[in-house]
Amino acid sequence: MANYHLNISYGRVGKGGPHIDYILGQNKYANKETEIKYTNHNLPNWCKSPKEFWVAADDNERINGTVYKEVRISLPNELSHEKNIELLNDFIDTILEGKYHYSVSI
């Protein structure tokens, strides 16, 4: 099995909305290169878009709370693009176990 490198950071209140713009390459990040975007996984029924979800998280989290965890993984160059997507999906399934909303870009 291929190895990958993990980096985890935490987003404070007020960072959720701007960060989803960055992930999706929207607004001031429109020139950011993103290849694949997974955005609507496990959104609650009341929510229509990832942006709405992350802005609501900013609005409703306690003042010193954590709105999101960002997990960055380095996928191996030795694998094909398709194998890296498969590895990423396996990682997401294993770590999140279908319990959390997530937004992803490559």
PyMOL commands that set and color helices and strands:
alter all, ss='L'
color gray80, all
select helices_A, chain A and resi 16-24+27-29+50-60+81-96
alter helices_A, ss='H'
color red, helices_A
select strands_A, chain A and resi 5-12+37-41+66-74+102-105
alter strands_A, ss='S'
color yellow, strands_A
deselect
rebuild
show_as cartoon
